[in-house]
Amino acid sequence: MDEDDGGLGAIEFSDSEIEADPVKKKNARTDQTEQDFQLVKDTYSAKVENGEIYKTLQLPLQAGANKQHVQEVLHAAEELYFFQKFESCIKFTEDVLQGSKEALGDDTVRLLERYLGRCKDKLETAKN
């Protein structure tokens, strides 16, 4: 193979590729003045979730709902289960599965059905 035939050694780089320094890029992204930091610090408030995500959701989800909306539905069911609000979780998941099933992926449907089953089991165990 001849060295002048345009092989691997004949690659040329544009100026933007040469100048793209990953260290500079990272610093530009993370640099923040003290004044900017203090402004963010003074206005920051932590988001507290207390088992009421489901109240903020617009249901039923329409077919083609984006991933964020589907994730919020799943998080709402998880949160209700975590806070042991089993009756609310059952009602919520049944409503979602009845009215929004087309908008959810198969994995999400399976997870919601699992939460539904777990909540029913917990309530049944509590009765006995």
C-alpha positions as CSV (number, residue, x, y, z in Angstrom):
1,M,0.0,0.0,0.0
2,D,1.4,3.4,-1.0
3,E,1.5,6.1,1.7
4,D,0.1,8.7,-0.7
5,D,-3.0,6.8,-1.6
6,G,-5.3,8.5,0.9
7,G,-5.4,5.8,3.5
8,L,-5.9,6.3,7.2
9,G,-2.9,8.6,7.5
10,A,-4.5,11.1,5.1
11,I,-7.3,12.2,7.5
12,E,-7.6,15.9,7.8
13,F,-9.1,17.7,10.8
14,S,-11.1,20.9,10.6
15,D,-10.1,23.8,12.8
16,S,-13.2,23.3,15.0
17,E,-12.2,19.8,15.8
18,I,-8.7,20.8,16.8
19,E,-9.9,23.7,18.9
20,A,-12.5,21.6,20.7
21,D,-10.7,21.2,24.0
22,P,-12.7,19.0,26.4
23,V,-11.2,20.6,29.4
24,K,-12.2,24.1,28.2
25,K,-15.7,22.8,27.3
26,K,-16.2,21.4,30.8
27,N,-15.0,24.6,32.5
28,A,-17.3,26.7,30.4
29,R,-20.2,24.5,31.4
30,T,-19.4,24.5,35.1
31,D,-18.0,28.0,35.6
32,Q,-20.3,30.1,37.7
33,T,-19.6,33.4,39.3
34,E,-20.0,33.7,43.0
35,Q,-22.9,36.2,42.4
36,D,-24.7,33.7,40.2
37,F,-24.2,31.0,42.7
38,Q,-25.6,33.1,45.6
39,L,-28.6,34.0,43.5
40,V,-29.4,30.4,42.8
41,K,-28.7,29.5,46.5
42,D,-31.0,32.2,47.7
43,T,-33.9,31.2,45.5
44,Y,-33.6,27.4,45.7
45,S,-36.2,25.4,47.4
46,A,-36.3,21.7,47.6
47,K,-39.1,19.8,46.0
48,V,-40.9,17.8,48.6
49,E,-43.0,14.9,47.5
50,N,-45.6,13.7,50.0
51,G,-47.7,11.2,48.2
52,E,-49.8,13.5,46.1
53,I,-48.1,13.5,42.6
54,Y,-51.2,11.7,41.3
55,K,-53.3,14.8,42.1
56,T,-51.3,16.9,39.6
57,L,-51.6,14.6,36.6
58,Q,-53.8,15.2,33.7
59,L,-55.6,11.9,33.0
60,P,-56.3,10.1,30.8
61,L,-53.1,10.2,28.9
62,Q,-53.5,10.5,25.1
63,A,-51.9,7.9,22.7
64,G,-48.4,9.1,21.9
65,A,-47.8,10.8,25.3
66,N,-44.2,11.7,25.9
67,K,-41.9,9.7,28.1
68,Q,-42.0,12.4,30.9
69,H,-45.8,12.0,31.3
70,V,-45.6,8.3,31.3
71,Q,-42.9,8.4,34.0
72,E,-44.9,10.8,36.1
73,V,-47.8,8.3,36.1
74,L,-45.5,5.5,37.2
75,H,-43.9,7.7,39.9
76,A,-47.3,8.6,41.2
77,A,-48.2,4.9,41.6
78,E,-44.8,4.1,43.2
79,E,-45.2,7.0,45.6
80,L,-48.7,6.0,46.7
81,Y,-47.4,2.5,47.3
82,F,-44.4,3.8,49.3
83,F,-46.6,5.9,51.5
84,Q,-48.8,2.9,52.0
85,K,-51.8,4.6,50.5
86,F,-52.9,1.2,49.0
87,E,-56.6,2.1,48.4
88,S,-55.6,5.3,46.6
89,C,-53.0,3.4,44.6
90,I,-55.6,0.8,43.6
91,K,-58.0,3.4,42.4
92,F,-55.3,5.4,40.6
93,T,-53.8,2.4,38.8
94,E,-57.2,1.1,37.8
95,D,-58.2,4.5,36.4
96,V,-54.9,4.8,34.5
97,L,-55.1,1.3,33.1
98,Q,-58.7,1.8,32.1
99,G,-58.3,5.2,30.4
100,S,-54.7,5.5,29.4
101,K,-53.5,2.0,28.5
102,E,-52.9,2.9,24.8
103,A,-50.5,5.7,25.8
104,L,-48.4,3.5,28.1
105,G,-45.7,1.1,27.0
106,D,-45.9,-2.6,27.7
107,D,-43.3,-2.3,30.5
108,T,-45.2,0.5,32.2
109,V,-48.4,-1.5,32.0
110,R,-46.8,-4.5,33.6
111,L,-45.3,-2.3,36.4
112,L,-48.7,-0.7,37.1
113,E,-50.4,-4.1,37.2
114,R,-47.7,-5.3,39.6
115,Y,-48.3,-2.3,41.9
116,L,-52.1,-3.0,41.6
117,G,-51.6,-6.6,42.6
118,R,-49.2,-5.7,45.5
119,C,-51.7,-3.2,46.9
120,K,-54.5,-5.6,46.8
121,D,-52.3,-8.2,48.5
122,K,-51.3,-5.7,51.2
123,L,-55.0,-4.8,51.9
124,E,-56.0,-8.5,52.0
125,T,-53.1,-9.2,54.4
126,A,-54.2,-6.3,56.6
127,K,-57.8,-7.6,56.9
128,N,-56.6,-11.0,58.1
